[in-house]
Amino acid sequence: MPFAQSQATTLTVSPTLIELNADGQAATVTVKNTDNNATTLQVLAKSWERSESQIPHATEIFAVPPIFDLPPGGEQTIRLAARGLDGIVAEKAYLFYVKEVPGELQVDRSALAFALSLELPLFVRPENAKPEPVWEISRSPDGDAVINLTNTGNAHFRVDRFKVTAGDDSGLIAENTAGAYVLAGTARYWPLDSDIAALKGPVTLDAETSLGPIQTVILPPDS
């Protein structure tokens, strides 16, 4: 469960990843107030690619209740469903927000209470959708090596961590432990902080992902 705390409120939310069927079948999210203070919360979804505050919320994601009060120790179950998306052929990605409705801010000695906001990934997936990750090494304009991950499938893909080692067993080339999502039909890259000319022959990439462990051999360009 994600854990979020301000000077006013502490919340737990479960699950931390929300997946909805495109056919409108409902799912649930549970929010619990583990603090000693009551709070009022609002929930809404926004398009992942356009989640800035000025963008209207995604009306195709239906949440009940959209706003509610939580007493100390209180718990609320939210029902979520997608509507009007039954014909999609690729997964649609959103960010689901649980936001504290601003009230009268109170000073607690030296601290000021700020409105709390939690952000969770939400996906609406058509039947049989799946990711198709493709790993490559390319050359940046500066001549450095870059790991490219392209998701040619129609569902999201999550990378938890990866490492790149030399194919000749000469050692570790790069390691990344910052998790990242690669949405359907999009790409992401990571610099390897190495001149591409220094990569002699194929390298081995080992990754922990939403599809499980992946090991693949990648041939750098011009090698």
Disulfide bonds with the S-S distance in Angstrom:
none
